[in-house]
Amino acid sequence: MGYALAEEQRRYVAGLVKAGRFSNQSEVVREALRRMAAQDLAYLSPPPLTPAQVEAIYGSADPQAEQVGHAAFQALRAAAHKGARP
């Protein structure tokens, strides 16, 4: 597989190889692709929000909203138990 690099990029890759960080140009490209893949994966599956972050974004929990959510869940569970679709 061939690829084209700008002159600045070629110098950078050559500098990494010359400094001994990589054995050859292919290793530099493979490492760059590994880092890009890891960055994409991290972006697409971020860690869950902490309770403090949830409160900062959505505000404190409303007790009535929790009861409505619980009632809705119970209604769905009952419908599923009967074989009905909600």
C-alpha positions, 0 to 999 in steps of 0.5 A: 500500500502506498501513501502520500505525505506532505513534506513536513509530515515526511520530515516528522516521520524521518525524525521519529525514525532517526531518533530511534523511537521507531525502526522504520516509516511503516511502524510510525504509520501503524502507530498513528493508525492505532492511536486514531482507532483508539481515539475513535473508540473512546469518542464513540463509547465515553465513560458513564456520567458520575452522579455529580455530573448528572446533577450538574447537567440535569439538576437535582432529582425530582421525587415525583419524577422518580415515582412516575418513572417507577409507575411507567416501568411497572405498567410496561412490566405488567403489559409484557407479562400479559403478552401485550405490546405497549 
